[in-house]
Amino acid sequence: MPDAHPILDHADVILRPDPSRTVVRPFSLEYPKAFQVEGQSRTQAIVDRVMTLDAAGLAAELAITTDSLDERHRDVDAMLVRRYEEIAATLAARPTANTAQQRLIGAYFSEEYSYEAAALFNPSAVLAHDQSTAPEGGVRFIVSLRGIGEGHVSSVAFRSGSWVPGGRIAIDPPSLVAVPPIIEGDSVAAGAVVTLRVDRSRDISETVLFPVLPSQHQGIEDLRLVRFTEDDGTTTYHGTYTAFSGSTARPELLSGDGSETFIMRALTGDAAGAKGMALFPRRVGGQYIMLGRQDSESIWLHRSDDILHWEGGGKIVSPRYPWEYVQMGNCGSPIEVDEGWLVFTHGVGTVRNYCVGACLLDKADPSKLLARTPEPILRPSPDERDGYVPNVVYSCGALALGRDILLPYGVADNFTAFATTTVDRLLSAME
């Protein structure tokens, strides 16, 4: 039965996964352990085979490859040569390869990956840096999304759009091209700091961040993006996400300007072992503040002088109502309002239903809970509950403009929908 007085207004905007969107990413392989021989790598064997091709065979293979890639990728030749250079650096002796051979070798160690073939969900929304084209009375925004492709591997995708409170939400048509980042740094070392150059993307929808570290082998999950403002007024985009190796999960931090570079770094400390950490959009009391779920059940609060290192902390919101009896967590970074810190929450109840609620924390001391919604503001609905994981609605971050709120949310771990509300409507539903 629909709510008599709904807290949210639902938009008719839906973002669904598109298997035609692909990115070219590195591909590497080695012999099974029992067949490995010192000094005889599989990489070298493949390179040696390419070098045996005569001019006609080389031209034919290269034409087949590049004709296909040119249909939906930009600067293919340069991209393949860059991949060749990465491969050549791993060999005992650099091959004496001409440009055509370099391109074909690069192609053998690349793969076209449909990064959102299965799902496009769990969004977070932030104010775009450039507001020069914002509609009257509205804003430009960026949405980060979790895309899932082959092998259930998660990557980060982006969209841009505009929103006028009380009016239209418009998502810009995504580019037909997806551009892989240029990876700088040691992407093999477990504790690496990796810089991702994304300046070749002509708009944010072309940028795809796929796993590059061992800790991320199986995915980069649920980016909680926030536009962080330092005490001097400078802003940086930070995003906490879960890096999943396939066996273990850890929180990591993505930082950057959103258009030129991103930096990936691990979080450290005894509190940095849980999924779903979310950074406050500014320092409080001179310290960084983070929400977490260290016991897999309640929302915790952590303070630190170092954005990368987190110790201790304590519970601030625990399950109280039936729809959150199994566990609670945040749905993105807190939003600062006149009354305090507005936090969207998720609760898990019967039959593993995920619902969305909200709470209010004290502005000066966010460890103090002031109010919370006794009922969900968003539940899985009959027409929005079927998908890869049924009965789930979930968000990684909302956007505020004055007293108006834009809440993007994932449905059934499959697609993304949008809703709007106001601070006053949310506060009126709390007790």
RODO-2510 file (C-alpha; in nm, 4 decimals, decimal comma):
residues 431
     n   res          X          Y          Z
     1     m     0,0000     0,0000     0,0000
     2     p     0,1457     0,3407    -0,0920
     3     d     0,2258     0,5853     0,1876
     4     a    -0,0521     0,8338     0,2592
     5     h     0,2075     1,1065     0,3000
     6     p     0,5177     1,0014     0,1061
     7     i     0,8445     1,1629     0,2048
     8     l     0,9973     1,1300    -0,1441
     9     d     0,8868     1,2387    -0,4901
    10     h     1,0009     0,9868    -0,7501
    11     a     1,1378     1,1053    -1,0839
    12     d     1,0861     0,9264    -1,4139
    13     v     1,4626     0,9108    -1,4754
    14     i     1,6126     0,5612    -1,4857
    15     l     1,9739     0,4622    -1,5606
    16     r     1,9990     0,1045    -1,6845
    17     p     2,3075    -0,1026    -1,7676
    18     d     2,4207    -0,0871    -2,1290
    19     p     2,6330    -0,3802    -2,2536
    20     s     2,7453    -0,1807    -2,5588
    21     r     2,9565     0,0467    -2,3384
    22     t     3,3063    -0,1001    -2,3283
    23     v     3,6512     0,0049    -2,2156
    24     v     3,9866    -0,1376    -2,3243
    25     r     4,1806    -0,2548    -2,0203
    26     p     4,5068    -0,4450    -1,9662
    27     f     4,5033    -0,8214    -2,0158
    28     s     4,7816    -1,0406    -1,8815
    29     l     4,8366    -1,4101    -1,8299
    30     e     5,0937    -1,6632    -1,7244
    31     y     5,1403    -2,0387    -1,7373
    32     p     4,9822    -2,2451    -1,4579
    33     k     5,2246    -2,2857    -1,1696
    34     a     5,3081    -2,6468    -1,2580
    35     f     5,4174    -2,5400    -1,6076
    36     q     5,6207    -2,2334    -1,5184
    37     v     5,9892    -2,2466    -1,6113
    38     e     6,2453    -1,9920    -1,4929
    39     g     6,3264    -1,7491    -1,7741
    40     q     6,0426    -1,8693    -2,0035
    41     s     5,7427    -1,6449    -1,9536
    42     r     5,4162    -1,6820    -2,1407
    43     t     5,4312    -1,3121    -2,2183
    44     q     5,7619    -1,3607    -2,3963
    45     a     5,6228    -1,6585    -2,5891
    46     i     5,3308    -1,4527    -2,7230
    47     v     5,5589    -1,1640    -2,8182
    48     d     5,7916    -1,4053    -2,9989
    49     r     5,5001    -1,5460    -3,1999
    50     v     5,3917    -1,1988    -3,3100
    51     m     5,7469    -1,1230    -3,4222
    52     t     5,7387    -1,4246    -3,6600
    53     l     5,4561    -1,2783    -3,8703
    54     d     5,5564    -1,1552    -4,2149
    55     a     5,4506    -0,8101    -4,3325
    56     a     5,1305    -0,9313    -4,4988
    57     g     5,0235    -1,1396    -4,1993
    58     l     5,1021    -0,8576    -3,9613
    59     a     4,9007    -0,6070    -4,1650
    60     a     4,6029    -0,8430    -4,1901
    61     e     4,5876    -0,9165    -3,8166
    62     l     4,6341    -0,5528    -3,7264
    63     a     4,3571    -0,4422    -3,9633
    64     i     4,1091    -0,6905    -3,8138
    65     t     4,1900    -0,5710    -3,4636
    66     t     4,1979    -0,1960    -3,5151
    67     d     3,8941    -0,1859    -3,7466
    68     s     3,6891    -0,3390    -3,4665
    69     l     3,8287    -0,1160    -3,1922
    70     d     3,8039     0,2025    -3,4005
    71     e     3,4250     0,1622    -3,4091
    72     r     3,3860     0,2610    -3,0436
    73     h     3,7219     0,3758    -2,9084
    74     r     3,9372     0,6832    -2,9578
    75     d     4,3138     0,7047    -3,0235
    76     v     4,3398     0,3285    -3,0634
    77     d     4,6914     0,3257    -3,2110
    78     a     4,8354     0,5322    -2,9250
    79     m     4,6514     0,3192    -2,6713
    80     l     4,7973    -0,0037    -2,8143
    81     v     5,1494     0,1383    -2,8259
    82     r     5,1187     0,2418    -2,4591
    83     r     5,0180    -0,1130    -2,3718
    84     y     5,3150    -0,2462    -2,5711
    85     e     5,5490    -0,0242    -2,3700
    86     e     5,4083    -0,1662    -2,0471
    87     i     5,4648    -0,5212    -2,1721
    88     a     5,8133    -0,4510    -2,3103
    89     a     5,9196    -0,3186    -1,9705
    90     t     5,8472    -0,6600    -1,8137
    91     l     6,0647    -0,8601    -2,0568
    92     a     6,4252    -0,9566    -2,0024
    93     a     6,5183    -0,8038    -2,3391
    94     r     6,3234    -0,5350    -2,5216
    95     p     6,1975    -0,6599    -2,8613
    96     t     6,3215    -0,4929    -3,1787
    97     a     5,9685    -0,4160    -3,2942
    98     n     5,8466    -0,1667    -3,5517
    99     t     5,5353     0,0420    -3,4902
   100     a     5,2973    -0,2104    -3,6473
   101     q     5,4426    -0,4934    -3,4388
   102     q     5,4199    -0,2808    -3,1262
   103     r     5,0524    -0,2101    -3,1891
   104     l     4,9702    -0,5752    -3,2471
   105     i     5,1638    -0,6873    -2,9391
   106     g     4,9732    -0,4263    -2,7391
   107     a     4,6470    -0,5656    -2,8742
   108     y     4,7311    -0,9187    -2,7605
   109     f     4,7690    -0,7888    -2,4067
   110     s     4,4494    -0,5799    -2,4041
   111     e     4,0856    -0,6745    -2,3709
   112     e     3,7597    -0,4997    -2,4461
   113     y     3,5503    -0,5100    -2,1304
   114     s     3,1778    -0,4388    -2,1036
   115     y     3,1958    -0,2776    -1,7618
   116     e     2,8234    -0,2250    -1,7048
   117     a     2,6793    -0,5241    -1,8903
   118     a     2,5067    -0,6685    -1,5828
   119     a     2,4292    -0,3713    -1,3583
   120     l     2,4583     0,0044    -1,3041
   121     f     2,3590     0,0962    -0,9514
   122     n     2,4490     0,2276    -0,6010
   123     p     2,4989     0,5915    -0,7044
   124     s     2,6314     0,8957    -0,5215
   125     a     2,5700     1,2531    -0,6367
   126     v     2,7940     1,5576    -0,5921
   127     l     2,7927     1,9157    -0,7111
   128     a     2,9918     1,9533    -1,0335
   129     h     3,2957     2,1798    -1,0186
   130     d     3,1851     2,3757    -1,3266
   131     q     2,8456     2,5450    -1,2800
   132     s     2,8721     2,7734    -1,5848
   133     t     2,5999     2,5816    -1,7719
   134     a     2,3694     2,5261    -1,4750
   135     p     1,9998     2,5924    -1,5436
   136     e     1,8370     2,8936    -1,3796
   137     g     1,7627     2,8104    -1,0185
   138     g     1,9399     2,4772    -1,0481
   139     v     2,2769     2,3036    -1,0489
   140     r     2,4986     2,0771    -1,2496
   141     f     2,5856     1,7503    -1,0768
   142     i     2,7938     1,4363    -1,1228
   143     v     2,6783     1,0857    -1,0373
   144     s     2,9197     0,8037    -0,9621
   145     l     2,7865     0,4544    -1,0297
   146     r     2,8901     0,0964    -0,9689
   147     g     2,8982    -0,0953    -1,2950
   148     i     2,9205    -0,4743    -1,2994
   149     g     3,0533    -0,6675    -1,5975
   150     e     3,1932    -1,0080    -1,6851
   151     g     3,3022    -1,2145    -1,3867
   152     h     3,0916    -0,9967    -1,1534
   153     v     3,3757    -0,7426    -1,1440
   154     s     3,2785    -0,3937    -1,0264
   155     s     3,4105    -0,0714    -1,1806
   156     v     3,3252     0,2956    -1,1270
   157     a     3,1367     0,4825    -1,3979
   158     f     3,0106     0,8403    -1,4074
   159     r     2,7248     1,0450    -1,5517
   160     s     2,6505     1,4169    -1,5456
   161     g     2,3232     1,6012    -1,5280
   162     s     2,1283     1,9028    -1,4123
   163     w     1,8578     1,9514    -1,1521
   164     v     1,6179     2,2307    -1,0712
   165     p     1,4478     2,1789    -0,7334
   166     g     1,0759     2,1416    -0,7842
   167     g     1,1445     2,0852    -1,1525
   168     r     1,3295     1,8574    -1,3870
   169     i     1,6119     1,6113    -1,3327
   170     a     1,8002     1,5679    -1,6590
   171     i     2,0831     1,3209    -1,7196
   172     d     2,3150     1,4069    -2,0069
   173     p     2,3371     1,1422    -2,2807
   174     p     2,6577     0,9477    -2,2158
   175     s     2,9359     0,9558    -2,4707
   176     l     2,9614     0,6584    -2,7056
   177     v     3,3273     0,6307    -2,6016
   178     a     3,4728     0,5052    -2,2726
   179     v     3,8352     0,5967    -2,2037
   180     p     4,0664     0,3905    -1,9802
   181     p     4,2795     0,5868    -1,7355
   182     i     4,6554     0,6060    -1,7790
   183     i     4,7949     0,4295    -1,4737
   184     e     5,0971     0,5824    -1,3039
   185     g     5,2616     0,4162    -1,0067
   186     d     5,3153     0,0581    -0,8961
   187     s     4,9849    -0,1164    -0,9618
   188     v     5,1282    -0,4490    -0,8474
   189     a     5,2399    -0,3676    -0,4940
   190     a     4,9735    -0,4388    -0,2329
   191     g     5,0240    -0,1040    -0,0564
   192     a     5,0665     0,1021    -0,3704
   193     v     4,9589     0,4598    -0,4241
   194     v     4,8310     0,4757    -0,7798
   195     t     4,7587     0,7855    -0,9870
   196     l     4,4973     0,7531    -1,2604
   197     r     4,5181     1,0150    -1,5346
   198     v     4,1745     1,0722    -1,6864
   199     d     4,2498     1,3920    -1,8795
   200     r     4,1879     1,2195    -2,2145
   201     s     3,8154     1,1976    -2,1316
   202     r     3,6204     1,4732    -2,3040
   203     d     3,3400     1,4514    -2,0489
   204     i     3,2952     1,2642    -1,7225
   205     s     3,0782     0,9911    -1,8789
   206     e     3,3859     0,8709    -2,0710
   207     t     3,5812     0,8004    -1,7522
   208     v     3,5847     0,4432    -1,6214
   209     l     3,7865     0,3359    -1,3180
   210     f     3,8444    -0,0394    -1,3215
   211     p     4,0447    -0,2504    -1,0734
   212     v     4,4203    -0,1922    -1,0971
   213     l     4,5490    -0,3089    -0,7564
   214     p     4,5651    -0,6639    -0,6142
   215     s     4,3282    -0,5482    -0,3382
   216     q     4,0712    -0,4584    -0,6094
   217     h     4,1018    -0,7732    -0,8202
   218     q     3,7302    -0,8506    -0,7987
   219     g     3,6071    -0,4955    -0,7890
   220     i     3,5806    -0,1338    -0,6781
   221     e     3,2466    -0,1227    -0,4996
   222     d     3,0056     0,1471    -0,3823
   223     l     3,1985     0,4736    -0,4164
   224     r     3,0682     0,7286    -0,1663
   225     l     3,1755     1,0479    -0,3391
   226     v     3,1844     1,3774    -0,1494
   227     r     3,2931     1,7304    -0,2398
   228     f     3,5211     1,8062     0,0537
   229     t     3,5874     2,1673     0,1566
   230     e     3,9046     2,2490     0,3497
   231     d     3,9223     2,5265     0,6087
   232     d     4,0807     2,7585     0,3501
   233     g     3,7883     2,7082     0,1100
   234     t     3,9635     2,4801    -0,1389
   235     t     3,7659     2,1785    -0,2533
   236     t     3,8640     1,8247    -0,3477
   237     y     3,6548     1,5272    -0,4477
   238     h     3,7105     1,2375    -0,2092
   239     g     3,5400     0,9027    -0,2300
   240     t     3,5572     0,6034     0,0006
   241     y     3,4963     0,2673    -0,1642
   242     t     3,5308    -0,1013    -0,0910
   243     a     3,8195    -0,2769    -0,2628
   244     f     3,7404    -0,6474    -0,2989
   245     s     4,0257    -0,8842    -0,3811
   246     g     3,8000    -1,1860    -0,4246
   247     s     3,8648    -1,3071    -0,0717
   248     t     3,9019    -0,9952     0,1437
   249     a     3,7509    -0,6476     0,1436
   250     r     3,9101    -0,3241     0,2615
   251     p     3,8230     0,0465     0,2429
   252     e     4,0268     0,2697     0,0135
   253     l     4,0163     0,6391    -0,0734
   254     l     3,9820     0,7969    -0,4171
   255     s     4,0874     1,1624    -0,4350
   256     g     4,1071     1,4100    -0,7207
   257     d     3,9656     1,7002    -0,9107
   258     g     3,7265     1,4843    -1,1124
   259     s     3,8619     1,5846    -1,4534
   260     e     4,2416     1,5430    -1,4657
   261     t     4,3614     1,2848    -1,2132
   262     f     4,2480     1,0539    -0,9359
   263     i     4,4686     0,9009    -0,6666
   264     m     4,3891     0,5651    -0,5047
   265     r     4,5196     0,4995    -0,1521
   266     a     4,4417     0,2434     0,1175
   267     l     4,2978     0,3443     0,4542
   268     t     4,4904     0,2185     0,7570
   269     g     4,4276     0,1663     1,1279
   270     d     4,2121    -0,0708     1,3300
   271     a     3,8927     0,1046     1,2167
   272     a     3,9796     0,0681     0,8493
   273     g     3,8591    -0,2870     0,8115
   274     a     3,4905    -0,2428     0,7351
   275     k     3,2804    -0,1746     0,4291
   276     g     3,0741     0,1380     0,3818
   277     m     3,2863     0,4151     0,5336
   278     a     3,1712     0,7694     0,4484
   279     l     3,3648     1,0941     0,4953
   280     f     3,2069     1,4143     0,6283
   281     p     3,2270     1,7033     0,3741
   282     r     3,4483     1,9165     0,6011
   283     r     3,6546     1,8913     0,9187
   284     v     3,4683     1,9132     1,2470
   285     g     3,6607     2,0467     1,5443
   286     g     3,9746     2,0501     1,3301
   287     q     3,9553     1,6773     1,2543
   288     y     3,8402     1,4568     0,9705
   289     i     3,5215     1,2681     1,0599
   290     m     3,4097     0,9373     0,9124
   291     l     3,1041     0,7148     0,9447
   292     g     3,1530     0,3393     0,9376
   293     r     3,0003     0,0035     1,0297
   294     q     3,2853    -0,1714     1,2069
   295     d     3,0696    -0,4323     1,3824
   296     s     2,8640    -0,5042     1,0673
   297     e     2,5544    -0,3941     1,2590
   298     s     2,5571    -0,0319     1,3759
   299     i     2,6682     0,3068     1,2452
   300     w     2,9978     0,4178     1,4013
   301     l     3,1706     0,7551     1,4185
   302     h     3,5477     0,8036     1,3852
   303     r     3,7761     1,1048     1,4179
   304     s     4,1277     1,1428     1,2811
   305     d     4,3975     1,4008     1,2137
   306     d     4,5057     1,1941     0,9109
   307     i     4,2553     1,1298     0,6333
   308     l     4,4177     0,7914     0,5643
   309     h     4,4500     0,6563     0,9189
   310     w     4,1524     0,5620     1,1390
   311     e     4,1578     0,4193     1,4912
   312     g     3,8973     0,3482     1,7567
   313     g     3,5582     0,5144     1,7204
   314     g     3,2245     0,4201     1,8702
   315     k     2,8630     0,3343     1,7902
   316     i     2,6243     0,6229     1,7427
   317     v     2,3172     0,4609     1,5793
   318     s     2,2104     0,0991     1,6378
   319     p     1,9128    -0,1067     1,5154
   320     r     1,5912    -0,0063     1,6925
   321     y     1,3027    -0,0677     1,4533
   322     p     1,1996    -0,3923     1,2770
   323     w     1,3107    -0,2774     0,9305
   324     e     1,6688    -0,2395     1,0606
   325     y     1,6900    -0,5310     1,3076
   326     v     1,9568    -0,7170     1,1039
   327     q     2,1920    -0,4246     1,0445
   328     m     2,2256    -0,0544     0,9733
   329     g     2,4681     0,1535     0,7717
   330     n     2,5020     0,4916     0,6057
   331     c     2,3844     0,5786     0,2569
   332     g     2,6661     0,8200     0,1852
   333     s     2,8366     1,1212     0,3376
   334     p     2,6422     1,3405     0,5819
   335     i     2,4803     1,6595     0,4537
   336     e     2,5211     1,9755     0,6604
   337     v     2,1920     2,1561     0,7299
   338     d     2,0996     2,4280     0,9793
   339     e     1,9751     2,1718     1,2306
   340     g     2,2803     1,9431     1,2219
   341     w     2,4191     1,6638     1,0039
   342     l     2,1585     1,4863     0,7931
   343     v     2,2525     1,1236     0,7301
   344     f     2,0664     0,8862     0,4994
   345     t     2,0772     0,5355     0,6420
   346     h     2,0000     0,1867     0,5243
   347     g     1,8416    -0,0851     0,7307
   348     v     1,8129    -0,4587     0,6667
   349     g     1,5038    -0,6413     0,7867
   350     t     1,3081    -0,9552     0,7090
   351     v     1,3918    -1,1589     0,3989
   352     r     1,7028    -0,9384     0,3654
   353     n     1,4983    -0,6372     0,2575
   354     y     1,7110    -0,3206     0,2318
   355     c     1,5252     0,0026     0,3064
   356     v     1,6405     0,3659     0,3324
   357     g     1,5826     0,5930     0,6309
   358     a     1,7457     0,9040     0,7737
   359     c     1,8780     1,0466     1,0972
   360     l     2,0072     1,3783     1,2319
   361     l     2,3363     1,4213     1,4201
   362     d     2,4459     1,7174     1,6304
   363     k     2,6444     1,9696     1,4249
   364     a     2,9146     2,0418     1,6827
   365     d     2,9346     1,6853     1,8147
   366     p     2,8248     1,4341     1,5499
   367     s     2,8488     1,1489     1,8009
   368     k     2,5166     1,2744     1,9417
   369     l     2,2062     1,1358     1,7710
   370     l     1,9267     1,3939     1,7726
   371     a     1,6497     1,2193     1,5791
   372     r     1,5795     0,9345     1,3354
   373     t     1,3012     0,8058     1,1131
   374     p     1,1052     0,5240     1,2810
   375     e     0,9840     0,4056     0,9406
   376     p     1,1731     0,3819     0,6104
   377     i     1,1408     0,6725     0,3713
   378     l     1,2077     0,4341     0,0821
   379     r     1,1201     0,0658     0,0502
   380     p     1,1523    -0,1799    -0,2394
   381     s     0,8282    -0,1354    -0,4326
   382     p     0,6482    -0,4038    -0,6366
   383     d     0,7724    -0,2468    -0,9608
   384     e     1,1239    -0,1767    -0,8274
   385     r     1,2275    -0,4908    -0,6442
   386     d     1,3304    -0,7430    -0,9085
   387     g     1,6885    -0,7735    -1,0259
   388     y     2,0214    -0,9340    -0,9488
   389     v     1,9600    -0,8965    -0,5723
   390     p     1,5842    -0,8570    -0,5128
   391     n     1,4253    -0,6393    -0,2436
   392     v     1,7084    -0,3858    -0,2213
   393     v     1,7069    -0,0062    -0,2444
   394     y     2,0382     0,1587    -0,1617
   395     s     2,2195     0,4881    -0,2094
   396     c     2,5823     0,5961    -0,1741
   397     g     2,5170     0,9675    -0,1458
   398     a     2,2582     1,2443    -0,1868
   399     l     2,2981     1,6072    -0,2966
   400     a     2,1508     1,9162    -0,1264
   401     l     2,0690     2,2530    -0,2785
   402     g     1,9480     2,4776     0,0005
   403     r     1,6681     2,2841     0,1703
   404     d     1,6063     2,0594    -0,1319
   405     i     1,7512     1,7090    -0,1611
   406     l     1,8266     1,4939    -0,4651
   407     l     1,8535     1,1246    -0,3761
   408     p     1,9765     0,8820    -0,6431
   409     y     1,9401     0,5181    -0,5435
   410     g     2,0120     0,1712    -0,6725
   411     v     1,7372    -0,0848    -0,7187
   412     a     1,7867    -0,4605    -0,6794
   413     d     2,1618    -0,4257    -0,7489
   414     n     2,0613    -0,3661    -1,1097
   415     f     1,9646    -0,0106    -1,2111
   416     t     1,9469     0,3454    -1,0754
   417     a     1,6458     0,5659    -1,0014
   418     f     1,6076     0,9181    -0,8622
   419     a     1,3892     1,0844    -0,6002
   420     t     1,3661     1,4285    -0,4418
   421     t     1,2547     1,5615    -0,1064
   422     t     1,3233     1,8489     0,1339
   423     v     1,5022     1,8789     0,4644
   424     d     1,1769     1,9841     0,6297
   425     r     0,9886     1,6765     0,5065
   426     l     1,2643     1,4508     0,6327
   427     l     1,2823     1,6186     0,9750
   428     s     0,9041     1,5999     1,0130
   429     a     0,9259     1,2224     0,9733
   430     m     1,1833     1,1854     1,2536
   431     e     1,1340     1,1351     1,6231
***
